[in-house]
Amino acid sequence: MPAGTLRVPVFPLAGALLFPRMQLPLHIFEPRYRAMVRDALSSDRLIAMVQPRDANDPPSLFEIGCIGKLVESEELEDGRFNIVLEGVSRFRIAREAEVETPYRQVDADRGGFADDDDPEPLASVQRAELERESRRYADALGYAVDWEAVSRLDDEMLVNGIAQIAPLDCSSKQALLEANDLSVRADLLVQFMQFQRMLPGGADGPETLQ
């Protein structure tokens, strides 16, 4: 296996984004993914999140996802799990591995994502525009937000946090995940929020942004 490539189990889940240093809570109930969690807990605790491209079973996968580390896990009496993943690094699928596990595994190439290590802060005008559009978007959705707490978030937590929770469609979410750096992601977020807010009926649900 080439240097920088790691074999990891993948959890395909539409609309679920994970970024380095961000956390993602998940409820695991399908038997194949219960097995995945048990195996991860007994090894390196790594699980890769990736979005499916379609609704087939098994679905085809987007090429880029994010590897997460299990930092919290709770096994329920019926075998389901509540877990929390913390993002480690983005990756590109080099190939899907032929395995006998009930869940899929891929060889993940972690090269080419330099911004994952230490993202550059946003320019002050860009930060202000993102906060302003976030307020408008939240108002359109009817969300109650503690904006004082939001203003204290660093740029990375603000941008990636909105990207994770905004009710955007899968292709838009994927574009945010694949953005080269934090500044590009922030610009995309502003565009997507503006577009969705201006749709007929407002920003009350995901729409495809092509």
C-alpha positions as CSV (number, residue, x, y, z in Angstrom):
1,M,0.0,0.0,0.0
2,P,1.5,3.4,-1.0
3,A,2.8,5.7,1.8
4,G,0.1,8.0,3.1
5,T,-2.6,5.4,2.2
6,L,-4.6,3.8,5.0
7,R,-7.2,1.0,4.8
8,V,-10.3,2.1,6.7
9,P,-13.9,1.0,7.1
10,V,-16.4,3.4,5.4
11,F,-19.8,4.5,6.7
12,P,-21.7,6.0,3.7
13,L,-24.3,8.5,5.0
14,A,-26.0,11.1,2.9
15,G,-25.8,14.7,4.3
16,A,-23.3,13.8,7.1
17,L,-20.1,15.8,6.9
18,L,-17.0,15.4,9.1
19,F,-14.1,17.8,9.0
20,P,-10.7,17.6,10.8
21,R,-11.0,18.6,14.5
22,M,-14.8,18.7,14.3
23,Q,-17.1,16.1,16.0
24,L,-20.0,14.2,14.6
25,P,-22.4,12.3,16.9
26,L,-24.0,9.2,15.2
27,H,-26.6,6.5,16.2
28,I,-25.6,3.1,14.8
29,F,-28.4,0.6,14.4
30,E,-27.7,-1.5,11.2
31,P,-26.1,-4.9,12.0
32,R,-23.2,-4.3,9.5
33,Y,-22.3,-1.0,11.0
34,R,-22.6,-2.3,14.6
35,A,-20.0,-4.8,13.5
36,M,-17.9,-2.0,12.1
37,V,-18.0,-0.1,15.4
38,R,-17.1,-3.2,17.4
39,D,-14.1,-3.9,15.0
40,A,-13.0,-0.3,15.2
41,L,-13.1,-0.2,19.0
42,S,-10.9,-3.3,19.1
43,S,-8.3,-1.9,16.6
44,D,-7.3,1.7,15.7
45,R,-10.8,3.3,16.4
46,L,-10.9,4.8,12.9
47,I,-14.0,5.1,10.7
48,A,-14.2,7.0,7.5
49,M,-17.3,9.1,6.7
50,V,-18.2,9.4,3.0
51,Q,-21.4,10.4,1.2
52,P,-23.2,8.0,-1.2
53,R,-23.8,9.3,-4.7
54,D,-27.1,7.4,-5.1
55,A,-29.7,5.3,-3.2
56,N,-28.5,1.9,-4.5
57,D,-27.5,-0.9,-2.2
58,P,-24.5,-0.8,-2.1
59,P,-24.3,2.8,-3.3
60,S,-21.6,4.3,-5.4
61,L,-19.5,6.7,-3.3
62,F,-18.1,10.2,-3.6
63,E,-14.3,10.1,-3.9
64,I,-13.6,12.4,-1.0
65,G,-14.5,11.9,2.6
66,C,-13.0,12.3,6.1
67,I,-11.5,9.8,8.5
68,G,-12.8,10.1,12.1
69,K,-11.5,8.6,15.3
70,L,-14.0,7.1,17.8
71,V,-13.7,9.4,20.9
72,E,-16.9,8.4,22.6
73,S,-19.0,5.2,22.3
74,E,-22.0,3.8,24.2
75,E,-23.3,0.3,23.4
76,L,-27.0,0.0,24.2
77,E,-28.7,-3.1,25.6
78,D,-30.0,-4.1,22.2
79,G,-26.6,-3.9,20.5
80,R,-27.0,-0.4,18.9
81,F,-24.4,2.2,19.5
82,N,-24.2,5.9,20.2
83,I,-20.8,7.2,19.1
84,V,-18.9,10.4,18.5
85,L,-16.3,10.7,15.7
86,E,-13.6,13.4,15.7
87,G,-12.3,14.3,12.3
88,V,-8.6,13.4,11.7
89,S,-8.0,14.0,8.0
90,R,-9.8,14.2,4.7
91,F,-9.0,11.5,2.1
92,R,-9.5,10.5,-1.5
93,I,-10.6,6.9,-2.2
94,A,-7.6,5.2,-4.0
95,R,-9.6,2.0,-4.4
96,E,-12.2,-0.1,-2.7
97,A,-10.8,-3.1,-1.0
98,E,-12.1,-6.7,-1.5
99,V,-13.0,-7.7,2.1
100,E,-15.1,-10.3,3.8
101,T,-16.4,-7.9,6.5
102,P,-20.2,-7.0,6.2
103,Y,-19.2,-3.3,5.8
104,R,-17.1,-1.8,3.1
105,Q,-13.4,-0.8,3.3
106,V,-11.3,1.5,1.2
107,D,-7.7,2.4,0.8
108,A,-7.7,6.1,1.7
109,D,-5.1,8.5,0.2
110,R,-4.6,11.3,2.7
111,G,-2.2,13.3,0.5
112,G,-3.1,16.7,-1.0
113,F,-5.2,18.1,1.8
114,A,-2.6,20.5,3.4
115,D,-5.3,22.8,4.7
116,D,-6.4,20.1,7.1
117,D,-3.3,20.8,9.3
118,D,-3.4,24.5,9.9
119,P,-6.0,26.5,8.0
120,E,-5.4,30.2,7.3
121,P,-7.8,32.5,9.1
122,L,-10.5,34.3,7.2
123,A,-10.1,38.0,6.2
124,S,-12.2,40.2,8.6
125,V,-14.5,41.3,5.8
126,Q,-15.1,37.6,4.8
127,R,-15.9,36.7,8.4
128,A,-18.3,39.5,8.7
129,E,-20.1,38.5,5.5
130,L,-20.4,34.9,6.7
131,E,-21.9,35.9,10.0
132,R,-24.3,38.3,8.4
133,E,-25.5,35.8,5.9
134,S,-25.7,33.1,8.6
135,R,-28.1,35.3,10.6
136,R,-30.3,35.8,7.5
137,Y,-30.3,32.1,6.8
138,A,-31.1,31.1,10.4
139,D,-33.9,33.7,10.5
140,A,-35.4,32.2,7.2
141,L,-35.3,28.7,8.7
142,G,-36.7,29.9,12.0
143,Y,-33.7,28.8,14.0
144,A,-33.0,30.3,17.4
145,V,-29.2,30.9,17.6
146,D,-27.0,32.3,20.4
147,W,-25.2,34.8,18.2
148,E,-23.0,36.0,21.0
149,A,-21.6,32.4,21.4
150,V,-21.3,32.2,17.6
151,S,-19.2,35.3,17.5
152,R,-16.7,33.7,19.9
153,L,-16.1,30.7,17.6
154,D,-12.8,30.7,15.7
155,D,-13.1,30.7,11.9
156,E,-12.6,27.0,11.4
157,M,-15.3,26.1,13.9
158,L,-17.7,28.6,12.5
159,V,-17.3,27.6,8.8
160,N,-17.2,23.8,9.3
161,G,-19.9,23.9,12.0
162,I,-22.3,25.6,9.6
163,A,-21.3,23.2,6.8
164,Q,-22.2,20.3,9.0
165,I,-25.6,21.4,10.2
166,A,-27.0,23.5,7.3
167,P,-29.8,21.6,5.6
168,L,-28.2,21.6,2.1
169,D,-28.4,18.8,-0.5
170,C,-25.7,16.2,-0.8
171,S,-24.0,17.7,-3.8
172,S,-23.7,21.1,-2.0
173,K,-22.4,19.4,1.1
174,Q,-19.8,17.5,-1.0
175,A,-18.6,20.7,-2.6
176,L,-18.1,22.2,0.9
177,L,-16.1,19.1,2.0
178,E,-14.0,19.2,-1.1
179,A,-13.2,22.9,-0.9
180,N,-9.4,23.5,-1.1
181,D,-9.2,25.7,1.9
182,L,-11.3,27.5,4.6
183,S,-11.7,30.7,2.6
184,V,-13.1,28.9,-0.4
185,R,-15.5,26.9,1.8
186,A,-16.7,30.1,3.5
187,D,-17.4,31.7,0.1
188,L,-19.3,28.6,-1.0
189,L,-21.4,28.6,2.2
190,V,-22.4,32.2,1.7
191,Q,-23.4,31.4,-1.9
192,F,-25.4,28.3,-0.9
193,M,-27.2,30.1,1.9
194,Q,-28.1,33.0,-0.3
195,F,-29.3,30.7,-3.1
196,Q,-31.5,28.6,-0.8
197,R,-32.8,31.6,1.1
198,M,-34.0,33.1,-2.2
199,L,-35.8,30.0,-3.5
200,P,-39.6,30.1,-3.7
201,G,-40.8,29.0,-0.3
202,G,-37.6,30.1,1.5
203,A,-34.8,28.1,3.0
204,D,-36.9,25.4,4.6
205,G,-35.4,22.4,2.9
206,P,-32.5,21.2,0.8
207,E,-32.5,22.0,-2.9
208,T,-30.1,20.8,-5.4
209,L,-27.5,23.5,-6.3
210,Q,-26.0,22.6,-9.6
